[in-house]
Amino acid sequence: MEYQSDFLVIGSGLAGLGYALKVARHGSVNVVTKRSIMETSTRQAQGGIAAVLGPDDSFDLHIKDTLMAGDGLCHQDTAEMVVRSGPERIRELVSLGAHFDLAGDSGTGFDLTREGGHSCRRIIHAHDMTGQEVISILVARVLEQPNITVFENHIAVDLITRHKLVRRGAVTTNVEEYCLGAYVLDTATGQVDTFIAPIILLATGGAGKVYLYTSNPDIATGDGVAIAFRAGASIANMEFIQFHPTCLYHPLAKNFLISEAVRGEGGILLDKRGTPFMAKYHPLKDLAFRDVVARAIDTELKKSGDDCVFLDISHKSKDFVQARFPGIYQKCLEFGIDITSQPIPVVPAAHYSCGGVITDLLGRTNIKNLYAVGEVAMTGLHGANRLASNSLLEALVFSHEAARHAVEVLPQIPKRKFSEVPPWDPSGAVDSDENVVVTQNWDEIRRFMWNYVGIVRSDKRLMRARHRIDLIQQEINDYYWNFLITSDLVELRNIATVADLIITCALQRKESRGLHYTLDYPEKDDANWLKDTVITAS
Ligand SMILES: Cc1cc2nc3c(=O)[nH]c(=O)nc-3n(C[C@H](O)[C@H](O)[C@H](O)COP(=O)(O)OP(=O)(O)OC[C@H]3O[C@@H](n4cnc5c(N)ncnc54)[C@H](O)[C@@H]3O)c2cc1C
């Protein structure tokens, strides 16, 4: 099948839907999303959105906190732009119908909470389900829009670029690289459809699934970064993966976070033998910063070979625990863990990818007509470490800026014809009877990324990962072109590419900074490494 629109949006999180709603006033929009429209990281966001809304807050303070967390690598102009636009973008969300918790004494009417790294209260939230509120409103507004067509269960496989057409002999002259659409697998029919548009937005979210343990939903396989990289986009800072210290460890739990507030309320981390261990790592013990705790747990697990550690809040009264953590209490109970009487098995988990496709302040990538917004992008806001609740803000602000620019340039971009674009060519590929290759490689990548490219790295561990990913990439490539593609195969190829990019960036950075910690270079080295790690496809 062939589909044409003025704007093609890949992804239905805050970045994709926020953008789609804005550009829909100026043209037709096709949104492709690989599962159901709601299946996004946006929906899982618990804490909230950071914005300067309180009477004791200021743009300068929020910018300062952002730069401090970023450990020298934030781009000042991005931080300024995002922080200063925050309040206006929040007001827009409210005008779309989003409800955030209110409090009479904040000066703005919002109940503002405080999170680690913020020097004052500036997080708006909807209970502990902010993402659910935001995505529900966006989906409702999108479905009302006659100009927007949503294609669920459609997974983008590759971008269609001029370069590709040259390779296939469809065009010959040598002009600037541009993007004209995407090949998209309809998972219901197994067919690869061709979507073309003058302007394409990548809003595919994060890449947590590259790691064995992650807080991210299943969709977070780094597709956008891999797709963009194959198309020739520049990628940066993939070594900066944020790990949440405590994710529930249970074979059926998948990705349930145990809030840091449990430690805040007196929860103690224990090893398998019931011994507290945080005093060995930081004077603040269990109240140490997120990165310190994640690193301490990782060290304990590597030393002992255990699968998990335990977080114990059972010394507090049953009434207190049930009232303070009703969601966590209920969820753990579903897995047979009564947190009022027993410790919770936890592991750290990959949570957020600070790196991604490099964009400018308008969300433009280095490929003409291709934009990237949200977790898939590297805008310069987060630097080497993300300040809590700045990611939803970034998606909100950049979807606005990218939309504003896209509607401005749309009239100047020539509309392409389907005749210019060859359909997807399966080249004699047949149905696979060896799907075990996919599951084997999938498990292997996620496990060695966890063990060798996780919270604490070293050159030796990274080189082990390098050798393995090289072999696996070769195997996947052979397999990829011989068999008809499935969504599992597309995702496997993408997590392999993203794993490769993370390893490459981590090997390049010969220092420890922000979220990148290596035993071989434990200090920060501003003289040589006060810069982004940029990878450009050859
Ligand atoms: C548990 C959890 C809690 C969080 N809490 C907070 C918080 O409190 N505050 C905060 O600021 N941030 C938080 N974050 C981070 C934040 O939620 C994300 O960074 C943000 O939602 C990303 O939005 P996005 O639109 O870029 O991506 P997403 O919301 O993940 O959307 C990505 C979309 O792309 C689609 N997609 C992916 N690949 C393809 C493909 N190949 N083809 C078609 N579609 C594709 C997906 O199906 C999905 O629709 C949290 C994240 C998690 C996981």
Ligand as a Chemical Component Dictionary entry (heavy atoms), coordinates in Angstrom:
data_LIG
# 
_chem_comp.id                   LIG 
_chem_comp.type                 NON-POLYMER 
_chem_comp.pdbx_formal_charge   0 
_chem_comp.three_letter_code    LIG 
# 
loop_
_chem_comp_atom.comp_id 
_chem_comp_atom.atom_id 
_chem_comp_atom.alt_atom_id 
_chem_comp_atom.type_symbol 
_chem_comp_atom.charge 
_chem_comp_atom.model_Cartn_x 
_chem_comp_atom.model_Cartn_y 
_chem_comp_atom.model_Cartn_z 
_chem_comp_atom.pdbx_ordinal 
LIG C1  C1  C 0 8.507  4.426  34.075 1  
LIG C2  C2  C 0 8.885  5.776  33.526 2  
LIG C3  C3  C 0 8.665  6.917  34.280 3  
LIG C4  C4  C 0 9.025  8.177  33.767 4  
LIG N1  N1  N 0 8.750  9.305  34.494 5  
LIG C5  C5  C 0 9.015  10.525 33.974 6  
LIG C6  C6  C 0 8.626  11.730 34.650 7  
LIG O1  O1  O 0 8.023  11.690 35.722 8  
LIG N2  N2  N 0 8.938  12.919 34.066 9  
LIG C7  C7  C 0 9.592  13.017 32.872 10 
LIG O2  O2  O 0 9.851  14.136 32.400 11 
LIG N3  N3  N 0 9.960  11.902 32.206 12 
LIG C8  C8  C 0 9.665  10.664 32.711 13 
LIG N4  N4  N 0 10.011 9.553  32.016 14 
LIG C9  C9  C 0 10.617 9.702  30.683 15 
LIG C10 C10 C 0 9.539  10.150 29.695 16 
LIG O3  O3  O 0 8.345  9.445  29.960 17 
LIG C11 C11 C 0 9.953  9.877  28.250 18 
LIG O4  O4  O 0 11.234 10.369 28.029 19 
LIG C12 C12 C 0 8.999  10.575 27.282 20 
LIG O5  O5  O 0 7.681  10.180 27.561 21 
LIG C13 C13 C 0 9.356  10.232 25.852 22 
LIG O6  O6  O 0 8.323  10.684 25.014 23 
LIG P1  P1  P 0 8.418  10.367 23.459 24 
LIG O7  O7  O 0 7.200  10.931 22.843 25 
LIG O8  O8  O 0 9.731  10.787 22.962 26 
LIG O9  O9  O 0 8.411  8.763  23.391 27 
LIG P2  P2  P 0 7.295  7.704  23.821 28 
LIG O10 O10 O 0 6.291  8.307  24.715 29 
LIG O11 O11 O 0 7.996  6.499  24.300 30 
LIG O12 O12 O 0 6.603  7.359  22.435 31 
LIG C14 C14 C 0 7.314  6.670  21.442 32 
LIG C15 C15 C 0 6.341  6.223  20.384 33 
LIG O13 O13 O 0 7.037  5.767  19.237 34 
LIG C16 C16 C 0 6.487  4.539  18.804 35 
LIG N5  N5  N 0 7.511  3.828  18.051 36 
LIG C17 C17 C 0 8.732  3.431  18.450 37 
LIG N6  N6  N 0 9.386  2.847  17.435 38 
LIG C18 C18 C 0 8.557  2.880  16.368 39 
LIG C19 C19 C 0 8.648  2.422  15.032 40 
LIG N7  N7  N 0 9.742  1.802  14.575 41 
LIG N8  N8  N 0 7.602  2.609  14.205 42 
LIG C20 C20 C 0 6.467  3.215  14.653 43 
LIG N9  N9  N 0 6.323  3.659  15.913 44 
LIG C21 C21 C 0 7.364  3.504  16.756 45 
LIG C22 C22 C 0 6.055  3.870  20.083 46 
LIG O14 O14 O 0 5.153  2.825  19.819 47 
LIG C23 C23 C 0 5.448  5.063  20.797 48 
LIG O15 O15 O 0 4.162  5.315  20.285 49 
LIG C24 C24 C 0 9.650  8.281  32.499 50 
LIG C25 C25 C 0 9.865  7.139  31.740 51 
LIG C26 C26 C 0 9.485  5.890  32.233 52 
LIG C27 C27 C 0 9.714  4.688  31.383 53 
# 
loop_
_chem_comp_bond.comp_id 
_chem_comp_bond.atom_id_1 
_chem_comp_bond.atom_id_2 
_chem_comp_bond.value_order 
_chem_comp_bond.pdbx_ordinal 
LIG C1  C2  SING 1  
LIG C2  C3  SING 2  
LIG C2  C26 DOUB 3  
LIG C3  C4  DOUB 4  
LIG C4  N1  SING 5  
LIG C4  C24 SING 6  
LIG N1  C5  DOUB 7  
LIG C5  C6  SING 8  
LIG C5  C8  SING 9  
LIG C6  O1  DOUB 10 
LIG C6  N2  SING 11 
LIG N2  C7  SING 12 
LIG C7  O2  DOUB 13 
LIG C7  N3  SING 14 
LIG N3  C8  DOUB 15 
LIG C8  N4  SING 16 
LIG N4  C9  SING 17 
LIG N4  C24 SING 18 
LIG C9  C10 SING 19 
LIG C10 O3  SING 20 
LIG C10 C11 SING 21 
LIG C11 O4  SING 22 
LIG C11 C12 SING 23 
LIG C12 O5  SING 24 
LIG C12 C13 SING 25 
LIG C13 O6  SING 26 
LIG O6  P1  SING 27 
LIG P1  O7  DOUB 28 
LIG P1  O8  SING 29 
LIG P1  O9  SING 30 
LIG O9  P2  SING 31 
LIG P2  O10 DOUB 32 
LIG P2  O11 SING 33 
LIG P2  O12 SING 34 
LIG O12 C14 SING 35 
LIG C14 C15 SING 36 
LIG C15 O13 SING 37 
LIG C15 C23 SING 38 
LIG O13 C16 SING 39 
LIG C16 N5  SING 40 
LIG C16 C22 SING 41 
LIG N5  C17 SING 42 
LIG N5  C21 SING 43 
LIG C17 N6  DOUB 44 
LIG N6  C18 SING 45 
LIG C18 C19 SING 46 
LIG C18 C21 DOUB 47 
LIG C19 N7  SING 48 
LIG C19 N8  DOUB 49 
LIG N8  C20 SING 50 
LIG C20 N9  DOUB 51 
LIG N9  C21 SING 52 
LIG C22 O14 SING 53 
LIG C22 C23 SING 54 
LIG C23 O15 SING 55 
LIG C24 C25 DOUB 56 
LIG C25 C26 SING 57 
LIG C26 C27 SING 58 
# 
